[in-house]
Amino acid sequence: MVEVREGQLYNKLNKDGFTVAADLYKSVYNGQILRPRKSGIYNSDYHLHYLKPPTIDEKYTADEVNAKLKKAFVTNDWKDLKFEFAIVSSTAEWEMMSPGFEKAFQDSVVNKQIYIPILPDADLTMDEIASYEQLWLIIPNYKQQVWTSLKWLIIGAAIFMIIIIAAFYVTVRSLINQKKLSEIKSDFINNMTHEFKTPLATISLAVDALKNDKVINNPEKREYFRSIIKEENVRMNKHVETILQAAFMERQELKLKLTKLHLHEMLQKVLENYELQLQSKNGKVETLLNAKNDLIEVDEVHFANLLSNLIDNAIKYSNDNILIKISTHSTNKQLLIRIEDNGIGMSKETVKRIFEKFYRAHTGNLHNVKGFGLGMSYVKTVIDAHKGKMRVESTLGKGSIFTIEIPLSSLQG
C-alpha cells in the first residue's frame, strides 16, 4: 500500500509539475517557441550579440510560483503536502527558490528530488532542452509524508483487522463453549438415565417379588418390598424435583421467603439427616460454633438445602474415615460458616468450574458418586440471592474448604 502510494505521488508531481511548467512557459513567452541562435552577427560597427529570451523571475515572484504549484499539488488526497522548489536558468544559475529549498537540497537521501524542464509543447532536441529553464522540486521527508497521507487508511485498516480478529476470537470461543456445553449436557443425560434406571429396576424387581407366593403369604416380606418401592419412588421424585428446580431457576430469579432464624439450630437439624451416612463410612463431624451472633435472615428451605448440599458433597467425595469440621464466626455485620472435609479434593480447573451448571468433577477411582452436577450451581444461586459470598479452597488428595459469608440480621433475636 505504501509503495503504491509512493508511485501515485511521484506520478502526480511529474504530471502536475509539467502542467505548471508549461503554464509558466506560455505566460512568459506568450506561447512563442524560442530557439537559441546558432551563430552571431559581427561587423566593424556591431559587437557580437546573442538572442537573450526573457526569464520567469522577470515576470513572477517566488510567492506567485509557489501559489501555482500549491494549487496544482495540494488536493483532497494530499492536503498537507509540503514541498520546496527552485527555478534554474539555462546557465545553471538560481533565478528563484523557496525559503527552505537550499537546506532540503542538501539531503538527497530522505528528500525526493524531481527535475522538470520548462518547455513548450513541441518536439525539441536534447541540446535545445538544455537551453531552457528548469523547475526543481524537492519533497522533504518523502516517505514520511506518504505514511502521513495514509494515516486514516491505516487506522481504518487496523480497526477493521481488530474487528476481524475479535469476531474470529468470539466465534472460536463460542464453538469451544458449545462443544463443552454439548459434552456437559451429554454427561447430564447419561447421569440422569443412570439415576432413573437404578430405582426403576429396583421397583420392577420388588413388584415381581410381591407376586411370589412365598412373599404373598409372608406379611413381613410384603412390607419389606413395599417399603423398597416407596423409598425408590421418593428417590425418583427427588431427582425430578431437582431437575425442575434447576429449570425454574434458569427461567427466573430465585424467590425467597425470608425469616429470622439461628444458624446453629439449622446446622444441627441438617446434620441429623446425615447420621446414618456418616456411620456407614465411619465418619464424624466436629463443630466449633464460635459465632456469638448467629441470627440471620434467610429463606429457611433454600438455605437448609444449601448446607445440606455442602455436607452431602463432603460425604460423597470422601473415602472412609470421613472427618468434617464445621465452624462459625461472627463480625459486626457478617456471619462466616466454614465447612472443611478430608475428602479427595479438587484440581484448580475443577475449583474454577465448580459452580457451572451440569459440571461434575472427575472422581478418579471413586465410582459411587451420583448426581446431576446441579448441586453447586444451586448453592451459588442461593448464596447470590442472599447477597452473600462463597470462597472455595481445595487440594487434590487432601480435601476442600468452603467458606460462606452471609449478612447478619439487623435485629437481634
Secondary structure as the mmCIF struct_conf table of DSSP 4:
data_model
#
loop_
_struct_conf.conf_type_id
_struct_conf.id
_struct_conf.beg_label_comp_id
_struct_conf.beg_label_asym_id
_struct_conf.beg_label_seq_id
_struct_conf.end_label_comp_id
_struct_conf.end_label_asym_id
_struct_conf.end_label_seq_id
HELX_RH_AL_P HELX_RH_AL_P1 VAL A 2 TYR A 29
TURN_TY1_P TURN_TY1_P1 ASN A 30 GLY A 31
BEND BEND1 LYS A 38 SER A 39
BEND BEND2 SER A 44 TYR A 46
HELX_RH_3T_P HELX_RH_3T_P1 ILE A 56 GLU A 58
TURN_TY1_P TURN_TY1_P2 LYS A 59 LYS A 59
HELX_RH_AL_P HELX_RH_AL_P2 ALA A 62 PHE A 73
BEND BEND3 ASN A 76 ASN A 76
TURN_TY1_P TURN_TY1_P3 ASP A 77 ASP A 80
STRN STRN1 GLU A 84 VAL A 88
TURN_TY1_P TURN_TY1_P4 SER A 90 THR A 91
BEND BEND4 ALA A 92 ALA A 92
STRN STRN2 TRP A 94 MET A 97
TURN_TY1_P TURN_TY1_P5 PRO A 99 GLY A 100
HELX_RH_AL_P HELX_RH_AL_P3 PHE A 101 PHE A 105
TURN_TY1_P TURN_TY1_P6 GLN A 106 GLN A 106
TURN_TY1_P TURN_TY1_P7 SER A 108 VAL A 110
BEND BEND5 ASN A 111 ASN A 111
STRN STRN3 LYS A 112 PRO A 117
BEND BEND6 ASP A 121 ALA A 122
HELX_RH_AL_P HELX_RH_AL_P4 MET A 126 ALA A 130
TURN_TY1_P TURN_TY1_P8 SER A 131 SER A 131
BEND BEND7 TYR A 132 TYR A 132
STRN STRN4 GLN A 134 ILE A 139
TURN_TY1_P TURN_TY1_P9 PRO A 140 ASN A 141
HELX_RH_AL_P HELX_RH_AL_P5 TYR A 142 SER A 149
TURN_TY1_P TURN_TY1_P10 LEU A 150 LEU A 150
HELX_RH_AL_P HELX_RH_AL_P6 LYS A 151 LEU A 210
TURN_TY1_P TURN_TY1_P11 LYS A 211 LYS A 211
BEND BEND8 ASN A 212 ASN A 212
HELX_RH_AL_P HELX_RH_AL_P7 ASP A 213 ILE A 216
TURN_TY1_P TURN_TY1_P12 ASN A 217 ASN A 217
HELX_RH_AL_P HELX_RH_AL_P8 PRO A 219 ARG A 251
BEND BEND9 GLN A 252 GLN A 252
HELX_LH_PP_P HELX_LH_PP_P1 GLU A 253 LYS A 255
STRN STRN5 LEU A 258 HIS A 262
HELX_RH_AL_P HELX_RH_AL_P9 LEU A 263 GLU A 272
TURN_TY1_P TURN_TY1_P13 ASN A 273 TYR A 274
HELX_RH_AL_P HELX_RH_AL_P10 GLU A 275 SER A 280
TURN_TY1_P TURN_TY1_P14 LYS A 281 ASN A 282
STRN STRN6 LYS A 284 LEU A 289
BEND BEND10 LYS A 292 LYS A 292
STRN STRN7 LEU A 295 ASP A 299
HELX_RH_AL_P HELX_RH_AL_P11 GLU A 300 LYS A 316
TURN_TY1_P TURN_TY1_P15 TYR A 317 TYR A 317
BEND BEND11 ASP A 320 ASN A 321
STRN STRN8 LEU A 323 SER A 330
BEND BEND12 ASN A 332 LYS A 333
STRN STRN9 GLN A 334 ASP A 341
BEND BEND13 GLY A 343 GLY A 343
HELX_RH_AL_P HELX_RH_AL_P12 LYS A 348 ARG A 353
TURN_TY1_P TURN_TY1_P16 ILE A 354 PHE A 355
BEND BEND14 GLU A 356 GLU A 356
TURN_TY1_P TURN_TY1_P17 LYS A 357 PHE A 358
TURN_TY1_P TURN_TY1_P18 GLY A 364 ASN A 365
BEND BEND15 GLY A 373 GLY A 373
HELX_RH_AL_P HELX_RH_AL_P13 GLY A 375 ALA A 385
TURN_TY1_P TURN_TY1_P19 HIS A 386 LYS A 387
STRN STRN10 LYS A 389 THR A 395
TURN_TY1_P TURN_TY1_P20 LEU A 396 LYS A 398
STRN STRN11 GLY A 399 PRO A 407
STRN STRN12 LEU A 408 LEU A 408
HELX_LH_PP_P HELX_LH_PP_P2 SER A 409 SER A 409
BEND BEND16 SER A 410 LEU A 411
#
